[in-house]
Amino acid sequence: MPEEVLFKSESNQSREEIASYLRKVADNLDSGEAINLKAGSESVALNPPARPTFEVKAEREGPAGNMTERSIEFELEWDENDGEEGGGSGQLEIE
């Protein structure tokens, strides 16, 4: 499926700074407010529905035999036309 990137930001941050960003997203989700992303002259406002699909992915990447890069990706996904209900593969637990 084709993809159009509406916004992208990538930078090294402290764990505390990242937690602050994630808390703001969580607060906006709790209150039903838009999630406003801004970096330099780029910005986008997104309004996830009440029940978007929430994907969490942990990966190991790198060249064969030297896969030393790790990542955790958190993704909210919804259809702009009707996305009130998301699919699921079981209850997520984060400890």
C-alpha positions as CSV (number, residue, x, y, z in Angstrom):
1,M,0.0,0.0,0.0
2,P,1.4,3.4,-0.9
3,E,2.5,5.7,2.0
4,E,2.6,9.5,2.3
5,V,4.7,10.8,5.2
6,L,2.9,13.7,6.8
7,F,5.6,14.4,9.4
8,K,8.9,12.9,10.5
9,S,11.3,13.8,13.3
10,E,14.3,11.8,14.5
11,S,16.8,12.9,17.1
12,N,18.8,11.6,20.0
13,Q,16.9,12.3,23.3
14,S,17.4,11.4,26.9
15,R,15.0,8.8,28.3
16,E,13.4,11.5,30.4
17,E,12.8,13.7,27.3
18,I,11.2,10.8,25.5
19,A,9.0,10.0,28.5
20,S,7.8,13.6,28.5
21,Y,6.8,13.3,24.8
22,L,5.0,10.0,25.4
23,R,3.2,11.5,28.5
24,K,1.9,14.4,26.4
25,V,0.6,12.0,23.7
26,A,-1.0,9.9,26.5
27,D,-2.6,13.0,28.1
28,N,-4.0,14.1,24.7
29,L,-5.4,10.6,24.0
30,D,-7.0,10.6,27.5
31,S,-8.7,14.0,27.0
32,G,-9.7,13.4,23.4
33,E,-7.5,16.4,22.2
34,A,-5.7,16.4,18.9
35,I,-2.0,15.3,18.9
36,N,-0.1,18.2,17.5
37,L,3.4,17.4,16.1
38,K,5.8,20.2,15.3
39,A,9.5,20.4,14.4
40,G,11.0,23.5,12.7
41,S,8.6,24.6,9.9
42,E,6.9,21.2,9.7
43,S,3.7,20.5,11.7
44,V,0.6,18.3,11.6
45,A,-2.4,17.8,13.9
46,L,-4.0,14.4,14.2
47,N,-7.2,13.3,15.8
48,P,-7.2,9.6,16.5
49,P,-10.7,8.1,16.9
50,A,-11.9,6.6,20.2
51,R,-10.6,3.1,19.3
52,P,-7.7,3.2,16.9
53,T,-5.5,0.1,16.2
54,F,-2.5,0.2,18.6
55,E,0.6,-1.7,17.3
56,V,3.7,-2.3,19.4
57,K,6.7,-3.8,17.7
58,A,10.2,-4.7,19.0
59,E,12.9,-5.3,16.4
60,R,16.5,-6.4,16.0
61,E,18.1,-5.0,12.9
62,G,21.5,-4.8,11.2
63,P,23.6,-6.7,8.7
64,A,23.5,-10.5,8.7
65,G,25.6,-11.8,11.6
66,N,25.8,-8.4,13.3
67,M,22.2,-7.4,14.2
68,T,23.0,-5.1,17.1
69,E,20.4,-2.3,16.6
70,R,17.3,-2.6,18.7
71,S,14.1,-0.6,18.4
72,I,10.6,-0.3,19.9
73,E,7.9,1.2,17.7
74,F,4.5,2.4,18.9
75,E,1.9,3.0,16.2
76,L,-1.7,4.2,16.3
77,E,-3.5,3.5,13.1
78,W,-7.0,4.3,11.8
79,D,-9.0,4.9,8.7
80,E,-9.9,8.6,8.3
81,N,-13.2,7.6,6.8
82,D,-14.6,5.2,9.4
83,G,-11.9,4.0,11.8
84,E,-13.7,3.8,15.2
85,E,-13.0,0.1,15.7
86,G,-9.5,-1.4,15.5
87,G,-8.5,-5.1,15.1
88,G,-6.6,-6.9,17.8
89,S,-4.5,-10.0,18.5
90,G,-4.8,-10.2,22.3
91,Q,-4.4,-7.9,25.3
92,L,-1.1,-6.0,25.4
93,E,0.8,-5.9,28.7
94,I,3.7,-3.5,29.3
95,E,5.6,-4.1,32.5
